[in-house]
Amino acid sequence: MTFDLLIKNGLVILTSGEVKTDVAVKDGKIVAIGSRLGEAKEEIDATGLIVSPGMVDAHVHITDPGGGYRDLWEGYVTGTKACAKGGVTSFMEMPLNQVPATVDKESLEIKYDAGKGKLLSDVGSFGGLVPYNLEGGIQELDEGGVAAYKCFMATCGDRTIDGDFMNVDDYSLYEGMKQVAKTGKVLAIHAENAAITDKLGDIAYKNGETTLAAYVATRPVFTEVEPIRRAILFAKETGCRIHICHIACPEGVEEVVKAQADGVDVTCETCTHYLYFTTDELDAIGPVVKCSPPIRDKKAQDGLWEYVANGGLSFVTSDHSPCTPDLKDKENAFEAWGGISGVQNNVDVLFDEGVQKRDLPLTTFANIIATNPAKRFGLDEKGEIAIGKDADFVLIKPNAPYTLKAEDLEYRNKISPYIGRTIGAQVDTTILRGHTIYSQKNGVNDEAIGVFIKK
């Protein structure tokens, strides 16, 4: 057999461990792993490189369509170019901040239409759970092919925009969980106590607080832990499979671990920025690093890394949540948009901070960026270097420090808290279903070969 692609001489991360070997690809699938496999139309010499499964980023916001409100935020073209350059071969797209939000058949089809001919990476979709789609919207989204659902227990959305996303109240969460449970799919949850965090933020703002440190103080750890407990209780009652998004504190992970031991079908994630930044440096960086839940102190970060290394945190995501520069350029941190642009710097930062600085095993690295999120959200063809899986790879150059510049970013708006940081590893090549979508030699391949993954 003549293969389409042969990746040779790399250190390949398999589920059983890493091994120096070759990987052969035919018709977009991995068909052989081993030595002296034969001839191929294209060969990539991966000598000195780590060959990892392409990242499956389970938490990405693309704002396409913008509905006339957010047209200048992140679109599919720039968003998936950033994925390609960052080693992200697939991602799960959140049902917000596009307008209309993805909450029923009509809005899901609008989203699919918006992405036609624009995708450089593959995209699985979250459908929204909101108070206004409990009369059939959940079922329509299931039939339309969403891979999972998402809701907010924290306040979200702009009530002046028709069709924008909206957080759930307790009844909507309970009823929505019952409906999602019938689909068998997972409900991902932004777990923060809306009433308390909103009020604490309002008090601080009226008292003249302006700093990011003050903003962090208005969202204390217990305001994450309490809604996680509540969501777990509701999951027990309804039988809904749940996933807690972007946990910023080890106490939150502890609640998930205890629930798992009690038989609840619950998982959780953290984000690259929680593993990289700490509270004491936020004000020096500025509102570009503002997010919710907030970035916490070094003790919290160390606790999160422990759960990454030893289990408890299933995977790590970017929570790529971009906006226009004017929404970040605020003297008062409380007035700035809360979201971090990070999808392009998951793989390199996590490899450097985890594998190179903390001796994280390569198999654990592959699990947290690819294998575990693919399994959790039913992306069956993704997440592993194994025969029969999609030929999705990221080739990583270890011990290759570089300093990130704004012009390196593929985002529509060149905003990132990682700008100016020296990162100790580089994405050399990204391959989607056997096609090179990025290489350091040739840059991003503009051919839009990505597809929507419908479940």
DOGU-388990 format. One record per atom (N, C-alpha, C, O): x, y, z; residue in one letter. Coordinates in steps of 0.05 Angstrom, whole numbers, plus 5000, padded with zeros to 4 digits. Layout:
REM DOGU-388990
XYZa ...
***
This chain:
REM DOGU-388990
501749765000m 500050005000m 501750255000m 503750275015m 501050444984t 502350704984t 500650895001t 498250934995t 501750995023f 500351165041f 500151455030f 501751535013f 498251605040d 498151885033d 500252045048d 501452235037d 500751975073l 502552125090l 504051935109l 502851745120l 506551985113l 508151835132l 509652025150l 511252185140l 509152015176i 510552185195i 512752005207i 512151805221i 515252075203k 517451905210k 519252015232k 519552255234k 520251835249n 522451895267n 521652075291n 523452185304n 519052115295g 518252285318g 517852115343g 517551875342g 517752255366l 517052125391l 513952145393l 512852355399l 512651925388v 509751915385v 508351845411v 509151645424v 506452005419i 504951955444i 502651775438i 500651855427i 502851525446l 500651325444l 499351305472l 500451395492l 497051175473t 495651145498t 497350975518t 497051005542t 498950795507s 500550625524s 503250745532s 504750635549s 503850975521g 506451105527g 507651225501g 506651185479g 509851365505e 511151495482e 513251305470e 514651165485e 513451305444v 515351125430v 516351265405v 514751395391v 518851225398k 519951335373k 519051145351k 519950915350k 517351235334t 516251065313t 515151235290t 515351475290t 513951095271d 512751235247d 509751195248d 508750995259d 508351375236v 505451365234v 504651405205v 505451595192v 502951225195a 502051245167a 499051315165a 497451235182a 498451475145v 495751585141v 494751525113v 496251545094v 492251445112k 490951395086k 488051495088k 486651425107k 487251655069d 484451755068d 483651885094d 481351855103d 485452035106g 484852195130g 484852045156g 484352155177g 485551785155k 485551615178k 488351505184k 489951475166k 488851445209i 491251305217i 490951015210i 489050885220i 492750905194v 492450625185v 494650445194v 494350205193v 496850555202a 499150385211a 500950545230a 501350785226a 502050405250i 504050525268i 506250325271i 505750095279i 508750405266g 510950225268g 513350305252g 513450535242g 515250125248s 517650185233s 517550065205s 516149875200s 518950195186r 519150095158r 516350035147r 515849805138r 514650235148l 511850185140l 511450185110l 509550065100l 513250315095g 512950315066g 513150585054g 514250775067g 512050625031e 512250875015e 509851045021e 507650955028e 510251305017a 508051495020a 508351725000a 510551794991a 506051844992k 506152074974k 507452314987k 508752474973k 507252335013e 508452555028e 509652445053e 508452275067e 512052535060e 513352455084e 514152705100e 515052905089e 513752685127i 514652895145i 516652775164i 516152585178i 519052885164d 521152795183d 520752945209d 521253185211d 519952795229a 519352905256a 521652865276a 521252855300a 524052825265t 526352785283t 526553025303t 526553255295t 526752955328g 527053155349g 524353275358g 524353455375g 522153195346l 519553305352l 517853105368l 518252865366l 515953215384i 513953055397i 511553045379i 510553245370i 510552805374v 508152765357v 505852705376v 505652485387v 504052895380s 501852875398s 499252875383s 499052975360s 497152755394p 494452795382p 493953095381p 494653245399p 492653185359g 491853465358g 490053535381g 488453375390g 490353785390m 488753865413m 485753875406m 484953975385m 484153775425v 481253805424v 480554005446v 480253935469v 480354255438d 479754465458d 476754475463d 475154545445d 475954395486a 473154355492a 471654605501a 469454595512a 472954845497h 471655085507h 472555325491h 474555455498h 471255385469v 471955605451v 469455755443v 467355645436v 469756025444h 467556205435h 468356325408h 470356455405h 466656275388i 466856415362i 464356585359i 462156495364i 464756835350t 462457015348t 461657065319t 461857285308t 460656845307d 459856845279d 457356685277d 457456445280d 455056815271p 454757095263p 454657285287p 454057205310p 455357535282g 455357735304g 452657885306g 452258035325g 450957835287g 448257955288g 448158255287g 446158375295g 450258385277g 450358675276g 451358795302g 451759035304g 451758625323y 452658725349y 455658655354y 457158805365y 456458405345r 459058305351r 460558215326r 462058025326r 460058355304d 461158285279d 464258305278d 465558175262d 465358475295l 468258525295l 469658365317l 472058415322l 468258175329w 469558005349w 470957775333w 471957825312w 470957535343e 472357315330e 470557165311e 468457065319e 471357145285g 469856985265g 471056715262g 473156655273g 469756545245y 470756275241y 473456275227y 475156105233y 473856455208v 476356455193v 478756505211v 480556345212v 478656735225t 480956795243t 481156605267t 483356535275t 478856525277g 478856345300g 480056075293g 481655965309g 479355965270t 480455705263t 483255725252t 484855525253t 484055955241k 486955995235k 488555985260k 490755865260k 487656115281a 489056115307a 489255825318a 491255745329a 487055675314c 487155395322c 489355245307c 490855105320c 489355275281a 491355145265a 494255205274a 495855035278a 494755465278k 497455545286k 498055455315k 500455425322k 496055415331g 496455335359g 496255035364g 496554955387g 495954875343g 495854585347g 493154475355g 492954245364g 490954635351v 488254545358v 486954445332v 486254605315v 486554185331t 485354075306t 482254055308t 480954035287t 481254055332s 478254055336s 477654215361s 479254235379s 475254325361f 474354465385f 471354445389f 469854395369f 470554475413m 467654495420m 466954795422m 468154945437m 465054875405e 464255155404e 461955215422e 459855075422e 462255415439m 460155495458m 457755615443m 458055715421m 455355605455p 452955715442p 452656015445p 450556115438p 454556155456l 454756435458l 457656505452l 459356345458l 458356735442n 457056995442n 455957075415n 455557315409n 455456885398q 454256945372q 451357045375q 450056975395q 450457185355v 447657285356v 446257195330v 447157275309v 444157025332p 442956935357p 444556715370p 446056575357p 444156685396a 445356465411a 444256205400a 441956195390a 445755985403t 444955725392t 443155585413t 444155445430t 440555615409v 438655515429v 436355345417v 434755245432v 436255325391d 434155175378d 434955105350d 437155165341d 433154975335k 433754885308k 434555115290k 436455105275k 432955335290e 433455565273e 436255685278e 437755735259e 436855735303s 439455865309s 441755675304s 443955775297s 441355415307l 443555225301l 444155225271l 446455215263l 442055235255e 442455235226e 443755495217e 445355495198e 443055715230i 444355975224i 447355955230i 448956055214i 448055825252k 450855795259k 452255615238k 454455685229k 451055395231y 452255215211y 452755365185y 454855335172y 450755525177d 451055675152d 453255875154d 454755925134d 453556005177a 455656205181a 458456085178a 460356225171a 458755825184g 461355705183g 462055575157g 464355485153g 460155555138k 460655425113k 463055545098k 463255785094k 464955365090g 467255455075g 469255625090g 471055745078g 469055635117k 470855805133k 472555645153k 474355765165k 472055385156l 473355245178l 475955115170l 476154965151l 478055185186l 480655055182l 481054835202l 482954675199l 479354815222s 479454595241s 476554485243s 474654605234s 476354245255d 473654125258d 472354235283d 473654305303d 469654255282v 468154395303v 465754225312v 464054145297v 465754155338g 463354045351g 461854275365g 463054475373g 459254245367s 457654465377s 456354405404s 455354185409s 456354605421f 454654605445f 452054745438f 451954945423f 449854625447g 447254765446g 446854895473g 447754795494g 445355115474g 444855255499g 442555145514g 440555055502g 442755165540l 440455125558l 439855405571l 441555505586l 437555515564v 436755785574v 433855765583v 432455575576v 432955955599p 430155945608p 428155955586p 425855865590p 428856055562y 426856085541y 426955865520y 425755905499y 428355645524n 428255435504n 427455165516n 428254955506n 425855175537l 424954925550l 422454805537l 421554595546l 421454935517e 419054825503e 419754725476e 418654795455e 421754535475g 422454405450g 425254475440g 426254325423g 426454685449g 429054765439g 431254555445g 432954505428g 431154435468i 433154225476i 433053995456i 435053895447i 430653905450q 430253685431q 431153755403q 432353595389q 430454005394e 431354085368e 434354085365e 435454015344e 435754175386l 438654185385l 439753905384l 441753855370l 438553715399d 439453435398d 439153325370d 441053205359d 436853375358e 436453275330e 438253405310e 438853295289e 439053655316g 440753805298g 443753735300g 445353825283g 444453565319g 447153455320g 449053585340g 451453545337g 448053735360v 449953835380v 451153605395v 449953395399v 453653645403a 455153435418a 454553445447a 454853245462a 453653685457a 453253725486a 451653985489a 450954115470a 451154045515y 449654295521y 451254465541y 453054365554y 450454715543k 451854905561k 449855085574k 448055185561k 450255145599c 448655345613c 450355505632c 452655425638c 449355735640f 450655915659f 449055935684f 446655995684f 450355885707m 449155945733m 449956225741m 448756345759m 452056345728a 452856625732a 451256795713a 450356705692a 451057045719t 449657235702t 451157265675t 453557295674t 449657255653c 450857285627c 448857405607c 446457415613c 449857485584g 448057585563g 447357875566g 447457995588g 446557995544d 445758275543d 442758285537d 441858205515d 441158365556r 438258355553r 437258565533r 434858565526r 438958745524t 438058935503t 438458815475t 437558935455t 439658575473i 440058445447i 438158205444i 438258015460i 436358225425d 434458015420d 435957755411d 437457765392d 435457535426g 436657285418g 439357235432g 440657035426g 440157405451d 442657355465d 442257145486d 440057075493d 444557035495f 444456815515f 443356915541f 443357155546f 442556735559m 441456805585m 442056595605m 441956355599m 442756675629n 443356475650n 440756345660n 438556455658n 441156115672v 438855965683v 438256045712v 440056115727v 435656025719d 434956025747d 434855735756d 435255555740d 434355695782d 434355415792d 432355235778d 432855005772d 429855345773y 427855175761y 428755105732y 428454875724y 429655305717s 430555255689s 432855045689s 432854875671s 434655055708l 436754865710l 435654585715l 436454395702l 433854565734y 432654315741y 431154195718y 431553965710y 429354345706e 427754255684e 429554195659e 429153995645e 431454365654g 433254325632g 434954075635g 435353925616g 435854025660m 437353775665m 435653535659m 436653335648m 433153535666k 431353305661k 431253255631k 431253025622k 431053475615q 430753445586q 433453355574q 433453185556q 435653475583v 438253395572v 438853105579v 440052955563v 438053015603a 438552735611a 437252545591a 438452325586a 435052615579k 433652435560k 435252405534k 434952205520k 436952605528t 438552585504t 441052415508t 442152315488t 441852375533g 444252225539g 446752385536g 448952285541g 446552645529k 448852815525k 449552965551k 448052955570k 451853095551v 452953225574v 452053515575v 451953655555v 451453615599l 450953895604l 453354025617l 454053955639l 454654205603a 456954355614a 455854605628a 454054735619a 457154675651i 455954875668i 458155075676i 460255005686i 457455335673h 459055555685h 457855595713h 455655695716h 459455515733a 458455505760a 459655735777a 461855715787a 458155945779e 458756165798e 456056255809e 454056265795e 456056335834n 453556435847n 452956715837n 454256905845n 450856745821a 450256995808a 449557205828a 450457435827a 447757145847a 446757345865a 448957465882a 449057705886a 450757295892i 452857395910i 454957545894i 455757765902i 455957435872t 458057565857t 457157835844t 458658025844t 454657835835d 453558085824d 453458305845d 454158535840d 452458235869k 452158435890k 454858525900k 455258765905k 456758335904l 459358415913l 460758595893l 462158785900l 460458535868g 461558705847g 460458975846g 461859175843g 457758995850d 456459255850d 457359425873d 457759665870d 457559305897i 458459445920i 461359555916i 461959785922i 463159385906a 465859465902a 466059695882a 467659885886a 464559675861y 464559885840y 463560145851y 464760355846y 461460135867k 460360385878k 462260495900k 462160735905k 463860335911n 465860425931n 468360535918n 470260615932n 468460535892g 470660645878g 472960455872g 475160545864g 472560205876e 474660005869e 475059995839e 473060015824e 477459965830t 478059965801t 479959745793t 480259695769t 481259605811t 483359425804t 482359135799t 480159065807t 484058985785l 483458705781l 483558545807l 482058355811l 485358625825a 485458495851a 482858525866a 481858335879a 481658765864a 479058805877a 476858645863a 475058535877a 477058625837y 475058455822y 475258165831y 473158045835y 477658065834v 477957785843v 476657745871v 475457545876v 476957945888a 475857935915a 472857925915a 471657825935a 471558015894t 468658005893t 467557735883t 465157695882t 469357555876r 468557295867r 470157085883r 471756935872r 469757075910p 471256895927p 470756595920p 468856525907p 472556425931v 472456145924v 469756015930v 468855855914v 468556085952f 465955955958f 463856005938f 461855855936f 464056225923t 462056285902t 462356105878t 460556095860t 464555965876e 464855735857e 463855475869e 462355325856e 464655425894v 464155165906v 461155125910v 460154905905v 459755325919e 456855295925e 455255215900e 453755015902e 455555345877p 453955265854p 454854995843p 453254855831p 457454925846i 458254655838i 456754445854i 455754245843i 456554485881r 455054305897r 452154285889r 450954075888r 451054525883r 448154535875r 447754385848r 445854235846r 449554425829a 449354295804a 449553985807a 448153835794a 451353905825i 451653615830i 449153505842i 448253285835i 447953645861l 445453555873l 443253535852l 441753335852l 443053725835f 441053715813f 441553475795f 439753345785f 444153425789a 444853205772a 444052935784a 443052755771a 444452915810k 443552675824k 440552635822k 439552415817k 439052855824e 436152845823e 435152775796e 433052645793e 436452875775t 435352855748t 436752635731t 435652555710t 439052535740g 440452345723g 441952465700g 442852325682g 442352735700c 443652865679c 446752845682c 447752885704c 448052785660r 450952775660r 451953065658r 450953225642r 453853145675i 454653425676i 457653455675i 459153265681i 458453695667h 461353765666h 461554055676h 460154225667h 463354095695i 463754365706i 466054505691i 468254405690i 465454735679c 467354875662c 469355035679c 468755115702c 471655085668h 473655275677h 473755315708h 473455545718h 474255105722i 474555125751i 477255265757i 479355195746i 477055465775a 479455635781a 480555575809a 482455705817a 479355385824c 480255335851c 480255035857c 478354895847c 482154935871p 482254645877p 479854555894p 479054325893p 478754735910e 476354665926e 474054575908e 472454405916e 473854705885g 471754625866g 472154345855g 470254195852g 474654295848v 475354025837v 474753815859v 473753595852v 475353875884e 474853685905e 471953605907e 471353375911e 470153795902e 467253725902e 466653535880e 464953345883e 467853565856v 467353385834v 468453105840v 467152905834v 470853095851v 472052835858v 470352685878v 469952445875v 469352825898k 467652695918k 465052595905k 464152375911k 463952745887a 461452665873a 461952425855a 460252245853a 464252415842q 464952185825q 465051935842q 464051725834q 466251955866a 466451725884a 463651635894a 463251405901a 461751825893d 458951765901d 457351665877d 454951625880d 458551635854g 457151525831g 455951725812g 454451645794g 456451985816v 455252185798v 456952205773v 459452205774v 455652225750d 457052245724d 457752545720d 456252685707d 459952625731v 460852905730v 463852915725v 465352755736v 464653105709t 467553155703t 467953455705t 466053615709t 470453535703c 471053825704c 473553885689c 475253715683c 473954145683e 476254245668e 477354485683e 475954615699e 479854555678t 480854815684t 481854935658t 481654805637t 483055175659c 483955315635c 486955365637c 488055385659c 488155395614t 491055455613t 491755695629t 493855695643t 490155905628h 490856155643h 490756125673h 492256265687h 489155945683y 489155895712y 491655745721y 492555765744y 492855605702l 495355455708l 497855625703l 500055525708l 497455865693y 499756025684y 499956295699y 502156365709y 497756435702f 497756695716f 496856665745f 495456475752f 497556865762t 496556875789t 495557165795t 496257355781t 493957185816t 492657445822t 494657675825t 494057895816t 496957615838d 498757845844d 499957975820d 501258185822d 499757855796e 500857975772e 498758105754e 499458215733e 496258075761l 494058155742l 494058455736l 493858535713l 494358625757d 494158905752d 496559015736d 496259225723d 498758885737a 501058955721a 500558895691a 501659025673a 498958695686i 498358615659i 495958775648i 496058875625i 493958815665g 491658975656g 489158805649g 489258565651g 486958935642p 484458795637p 484458585615p 482558425613p 486558575599v 486758355579v 486758085592v 486157885579v 487458075618v 487557815632v 485057775651v 485057595667v 483157945649k 480657915665k 478957695654k 478557665629k 477957525671c 476157305663c 474457225687c 474757325709c 472557045682s 470756955703s 470356655699s 469656565678s 470756495721p 471756575747p 474456705745p 475856685724p 475256855766p 477757005764p 480256835768p 480056615779p 482456935760i 485056805764i 485756845794i 485757065804i 486356615807r 486756625836r 489756615844r 491456645826r 490356575869d 493056595879d 494756355873d 493756155862d 497356365881k 499256155875k 498455895888k 498755675877k 497355905912k 496555665926k 494355515910k 494355275908k 492455675900a 490355555884a 491455425858a 490755205850a 493355575846q 494555475821q 496055215827q 495755025811q 497555195848d 499054955855d 497054725859d 497654495851d 494854785872g 492854575876g 491654475850g 491054235847g 491154655831l 490154565805l 492154395790l 491454195778l 494754465791w 496754305778w 496854025790w 497253825776w 496454005816e 496453745829e 494153575819e 494553335814e 491853695815y 489653545803y 490053475774y 489053275765y 491453645759v 492153575732v 493953335731v 493553145715v 495953325748a 497953115748a 496852855759a 497452635749a 495152865779n 494252625793n 491452545788n 490452345800n 489952685772g 487252625766g 485352805781g 486052925801g 482952815772g 480952995783g 480053205763g 477753235757g 482053335750l 481453515728l 481753345702l 483953245696l 479553315688s 479553145665s 481053255641s 482453115627s 480853525637f 482353645615f 482653945620f 481554055638f 484254065602v 484854345603v 483954475577v 484254365555v 482654705579t 481654845556t 482655135555t 484055225573t 482055275533s 482855555531s 480655745542s 481355965551s 478155665540d 475855855544d 476456105528d 476256325538d 477256065502h 477856285484h 475256455482h 473256375471h 475456705493s 473156875495s 473957155487s 474257335504s 474257205461p 475357455451p 473257675449p 470857635450p 474257925445c 472558155441c 474158365426c 476358305417c 472958595422t 474458815408t 476158965429t 475558955453t 478259105419p 480159235438p 478859435457p 479759465480p 476759575447d 475559785464d 474259675489d 474059815509d 473459415488l 472159295511l 474159205532l 473359155555l 476659195525k 478759135544k 480259385553k 481459385575k 480259585537d 481859825543d 480360005562d 479360225555d 480259925587k 478760065608k 480660125632k 482159945640k 480460355643e 482060415667e 480860275692e 482260205710e 478260235691n 476960095713n 476459805705n 474959755686n 477759625719a 477559345712a 474659235713a 474059045699a 473059355730f 470259255732f 468659315707f 466659195702f 469559505691e 468159585666e 469159425642e 467959445621e 471259275645a 472459135622a 471058865617a 469958745635a 471158785591w 470058525584w 471658305598w 474058315600w 470158105608g 471457885622g 471757645604g 469957475601g 474057615591g 474657395574g 477457405564g 478557625559g 478657175560i 481457165551i 481757025524i 480556825519i 483257145506s 483857025480s 486256845484s 488456935490s 485856585480g 487956395487g 488256145470g 490055985475g 486456105450v 486455855436v 489055795421v 489755565417v 490556005414q 493055965399q 495355875417q 497455785407q 495055905443n 497255855462n 496555655483n 497455675506n 494955455477n 494455235495n 496755045494n 498054985515n 497354935471v 499254715468v 502054785477v 503354645492v 503055015467d 505755085473d 506055155503d 508055075516d 504255315514v 504355385542v 504055135560v 505655105579v 502154965555l 501754735571l 504054535570l 504754415590l 505154505546f 507454335543f 509854445559f 511254295574f 510254705557d 512454825572d 512054805602d 513754715617d 509754905611e 509154915640e 508754645652e 509554595675e 507554455637g 506954195648g 509253995644g 510353895663g 509853935619v 511853735613v 514653825620v 516153675633v 515354065611q 518154145614q 518854255641q 521054215651q 516954395654k 517554515680k 516654345704k 517754365726k 514654165699r 513554015722r 513653715718r 512553565733r 515053625697d 515453345691d 512753195687d 512652955695d 510753325677l 508253185671l 508752975649l 509953035629l 507952725654p 508352525634p 507052595607p 504952725606p 508252515585l 507152575559l 504452455555l 502752575541l 503952225566t 501252105563t 499152275578t 496952305568t 499852385601t 498052555615t 497552815599t 495252905597t 499652925587f 499353155570f 497353095547f 495553255542f 497652875534a 495852805512a 492952765522a 491052835508a 492752645546n 490052605557n 488652865562n 486252895556n 490053055574i 488653305582i 488153495559i 486353665561i 489653475537i 489153645514i 487453515493i 486253655476i 487253255493a 485953125470a 484152885477a 481752885471a 485352685490t 483952425493t 481452455511t 479252365503t 481752585534n 479552605552n 477252775542n 474952695545n 477753015531p 475453175521p 474053035498p 471653055496p 475552895480a 474252755458a 472352535469a 470152505459a 473352395489k 471652185501k 469152295515k 466952195512k 469552515530r 467352625545r 465052725528r 462752685535r 465752835505f 463652955488f 463052785463f 461852885444f 463952535464g 463252355443g 464352405415g 463152335395g 466652535414l 468052585388l 469752335383l 472152335386l 468352125373d 469551855373d 471951825355d 473551645359d 472151995334e 474351965315e 476752125324e 478852115310e 476552265346k 478652455354k 480152365379k 479252185393k 482352505384g 483552495411g 485752295416g 486952315437g 486252115398e 488351915403e 489851855377e 488851885355e 492451785380i 493951675358i 493651375359i 495051235374i 491751275344a 491050995344a 489850925316a 488651095303a 490250675308i 489250595282i 486250625281i 484750535298i 485250745259g 482450795255g 481551075263g 479351155255g 483151215279k 482351485287k 483151685265k 484751625247k 481851925266d 482552135248d 485552205251d 486652195273d 486852265229a 489752325229a 490152615236a 490952785220a 489652675262d 489852945273d 492352945291d 492452805311d 494253115285f 496753125300f 497653415305f 497053595289f 499153445327v 500653695330v 503553605336v 504053445354v 505453705320l 508253645323l 509453875339l 509454105331l 510653805362i 511654005381i 514654005382i 515953795383i 515854245381k 518754275383k 519354345412k 518754565421k 520454145427p 521054195455p 523554365459p 525254395440p 523854485482n 526154645489n 526954845468n 529254865459n 524854985458a 525255175437a 523855435444a 521755505434a 525055595463p 523755835473p 523456045451p 525156085434p 521156185453y 520656425436y 519056615452y 517656545471y 519056875444t 517457075457t 515157155439t 515557235416t 512757125450l 510257165434l 509957465428l 510157635446l 509457535403k 508957805394k 506157825384k 504957625375k 504958065385a 502258105375a 501958015346a 499857895339a 503958075330e 503758005302e 503857705297e 503257615275e 504557545317d 504557255315d 501757145316d 501256915307d 499857295326l 497157195331l 495457205306l 495557395290l 493757005302e 491956985280e 489257105286e 487457115269e 488757185311y 486157285319y 485457535303y 487157675293y 482857585301r 481957825287r 482958075303r 483858265291r 482858065329n 483858275346n 486258165361n 486057975376n 488558285357k 491058175367k 491458235397k 493158385406k 489658105413i 489658145441i 490257875455i 489057675448i 492157885474s 492757635489s 494457715513s 496357865510s 493857595536p 495657645560p 498357505557p 500157555573p 498657325537y 501157185533y 503157345517y 505457275514y 502257565505i 504057735489i 506357835507i 505857925530i 508857805498g 511157885513g 512257675531g 514457705542g 510857445533r 511757225549r 513557045533r 513156995509r 515656945546t 517356745533t 516256465539t 516056385562t 515656315518i 514456055520i 516555855511i 517755895490i 516955635526g 519255465522g 518955235502g 520655055501g 516755235487a 516355035466a 514855155443a 513655375446a 514855025420q 513555145396q 511954925382q 512654695382q 509655015371v 508154845352v 509654855325v 509855065313v 510554625316d 512054615291d 510154565267d 510354695247d 508254375271t 506454295249t 503754205261t 503754075282t 501554275248t 498954185255t 497654045231t 497654145209t 496553805236i 495553635215i 492653555222i 492153445243i 490853605204l 487953535207l 487153335186l 487253385162l 486453095195r 485652885177r 487652845154r 486852805131r 490152845161g 492252795142g 493253035126g 495053005110g 491953265129h 492653505114h 494053695133h 493153755155h 496353805124t 497753995140t 496354265139t 496154385117t 495354355162i 493854615162i 495654835173i 494955075172i 497954765184y 499954965193y 502654835194y 502954605202y 504654985186s 507454905191s 509055155194s 508455365183s 511155135210q 512855375214q 514155465188q 514655695183q 514655275170k 515855335144k 514055495126k 514855685114k 511455405125n 509655525105n 507355695117n 505855815102n 507155695144g 505055845156g 502355705156g 502255455152g 500155845159v 497555735159v 496655675131v 496855845113v 495655435127n 494455355101n 491555455100n 489955375117n 490955635082d 488255765081d 486055585071d 483755665070d 486755335062e 484655155052e 482755075075e 483654965094e 480255135072a 478255095093a 477154805092a 475054755080a 478654615103i 477854335102i 476354245127i 475554015128i 476054425146g 474654345171g 471654295166g 470454395147g 470454145184v 467654075182v 466354105210v 467754095230v 463754135210f 462254115235f 461753825241f 460853665224f 462453745266i 462053475275i 459253455287i 458653575307i 457453305274k 454753285283k 454253015296k 454952805285k 453053015320k 452652775336k 449752685335k 449052485347k 
***
